[in-house]
Amino acid sequence: MRFLTEIEIQELVNQNPSWDLVNKGLEKEFKFDSFLEAINKMKALSVEVDKLNHHPEWKNVYRTVWVRITTHDAGGLTEKDIFLLNLLNDYFD
């Protein structure tokens, strides 16, 4: 797995302005109409995420899902995170 360069990270942030770069990872809160919608989105996405074998940090509080993407075993953002970011954007936005 290859680390993203600073230029690649900046391009990724520019292309995804709703995500925040925080401590070598990308973070975002997604708001839904209800708790049930938030949980159902997480449940549906979990199948696809597991196929990638690259899992986000995420938590749910009522109708909000907070997500953090980073490659823990590499200590920063890698190419794996681009695939996960795109998947999250497709499912949650």
Steps between C-alpha positions, in 0.01 A plus 500: 500500500627843407469817704337793329732791438424843646397614152264201459350566844440865417338404169279251683392767748438749218284244318312416821457834679241366743768278657750638753866402514572423868808324641591304185141403429179626344192567711139585429160503666200381304152604613189300420129554558481240778693255713358212299620648171849554642524143632362351178760691296778373727367146479475503120844652464662255743467216248688695231760628747570148619562388140773767480647371826568862590276635771428857608469622854139596536240566763135582508323743729129526426480610133868587456775268378857618561767338279880505505709350222867413538716191461588419860768243431677747269453802726340726238308524177565242229346398169260275693343809651409642158284194427338524843438874461327449165288219642392712797418795274290278274304343785459793735463804272 
